[in-house]
């Protein structure tokens, strides 16, 4: 970090060259103010991606998210070539191939993909075949190779094929042939893999649903008979149809099987924003998406926006339709590796006829740290939220990059959201909040008197001026605007989100690990916005749950949690218990934590008020250690739910287990979970992606 030019530029250049050649490290160069020499910064840094400039020392904190993203960037590299496949002919010029993969390492966090081909073909057995085989020669016929060896898990796979004018009839036939070779690699049957096919141009055309055919021959015949249609490339509409219709129970989608969409296209869609939005919605429904681009017309950025992460294993590109054959083995293998996606439990979304009035504004972070693909995902999140509201002049009005009284129906609002452009730049959250409460929420621009004002702020990093941001957020709240703050990724600062949002933070601040995970907040935010929108005759301060129950929280305190996340977990428990009407004859609360062993914190008969429970939870210590979940479950039904410790006969018993890791003894955990349920306890578990489900 420097604010000026070096005193001996020649020596700086010399030493920079030396450090680049001798030190295996990425070097960042940050220039501060107007006195820096950008050319010198570029000489010092590893490359232009590692050069940053800010106008002042106060502005340094605006670089945090971008520095983290760049520091974590990993460029892809090829593995060594594998062995050559058997020659296709024993004589007369056959071919064989070998393959490599871009996994050494895989590109990550915006890193560059590998350049070159993943497959290399080689001529073999070039000698001419004899006119007649020797009498003692026996010709051996080898069985056809199965591409997806080991593909034993059932799956529902829908192909979405581009049939637009740029493809052409001849290439469309090659695409159909490619689909049939992939079908050959899957085990097809009533209890195995099911296949559906959808084509699109200006319109979409269902060819057959997942429950139409149960044998490979029938599927391949149906694929072969598919007609080419021509037209423009309306990819978004086809993806939407796949989500709403192809992947539906009525048309053969099954529970507890992997769900896969394979999109093949040769060009850019007519609406890239809508395509990205619909693809995000498709992925949010538990569908793993592969995107295959053919030729120079296919846009890498759009393929990335459609496909499931990581792009390195879900995006494929070939130069022409003839080369589709080069990716069939790797695509078949990747599709075969797809596992069942378990969607996180969410609050049921309010219906579109949610009878409420509100003026809602979205403030979307369009800074450089977000990136265009993530911005498209963010817009998809906002687009889908609109489905929860009745849009109109006497219902909900929405503003983003347009005024509230500009659009008066849901399709118009959603189309306008799709058309919002990505800008890049710094994170001027304070200025955006000021413009919101001084201009956007004004009668001249559609704000209605006596109608709730709601602002939903989505950002992935700290603002360039936290003091201004806090001041403008307070001014907005003082003006009667309810603010919901959403932080995405690891660059956000929780304290700033709290400064922005309305109180209490526990119900107005939300976080997501990534932009793809925003969809899991959709229903919760829609419900919250609808709740704020509805008029209340009196402030509602009573707990939501007035039923009787004995509730035990069983909390993972192992080393994989970490102290910071442990506090978040305790806050989650405090938020949940705040909804209960706690009392000796109402809801009773107990907690225990576990790592190597179980540590009881307080029994059901220990505290009689919600305030006492909240304070006790706040003081629960963090232990670290391994994850002995089975012992914790055992102690729940033997100790916690025991009349000596406050358990009441005839009152429902509920255990809430929160954990982030796989238990140390899986069979024991499963057995103890069953015993806990057999004792009459209802068990609800909250867990991360790696956890073993026991409920």
Secondary structure, 3 states (H helix, E strand, C coil): CECCCCCCHHHHHHHHHHHHHHCCCCCCEEEECCCCCHHHHHHHCCCHHHEEEECCHHHHHHHHHHHHHHHCCECCCCCCCCCCCCCCCCCCCEEEEEECCCCCCCCECCCCCCCCCCEEEEEECCCCCCCCCCCCCCCCCCCCCCCCCCCCCCEEEEEEEECCCCCCHHHHHHHHHHHHHHHHCCCECCCCEEEEEEEECCCEEEEECCCCCCCHHHHHHHHHCCCCCCCCCCHHHHHHHHHHHHCCHHHCCCCCCEEEEEEEECCCCCCHHHHHHHHHHHHHCCCEEEEEEECCCCCHHHHHHHCCCCHHHCEEEECCHHHHHHHHHHHHHHHHCCCCCCCCCCCCCCCCCCCCCEEEEEEECCCCCCCHHHHHHHHHHHHHHHHHCCECCCCEEEECCCCCCCCCCHHHHHHHHHCCCCCCCCCCHHHHHHHHHHHHCCHHHCCCCCCEEEEEEEECCCCCCHHHHHHHHHHHHHCCEEEEEEEECCCCCHHHHHHHCCCCHHHHEEEECCCHHHHHHHHHHHHHHHHHHCCCCCCCCCCCECCCEEEEEEEECCCCCCHHHHHHHHHHHHHHHCCECECCCCEEEEEEEECCCEEEEECCCCCCCHHHHHHHHHCCCCCCCCCCHHHHHHHHHHHHCCHHHCCCCCCCEEEEEEECCCCCCHHHHHHHHHHHHHCCEEEEEEECCCCCCCC
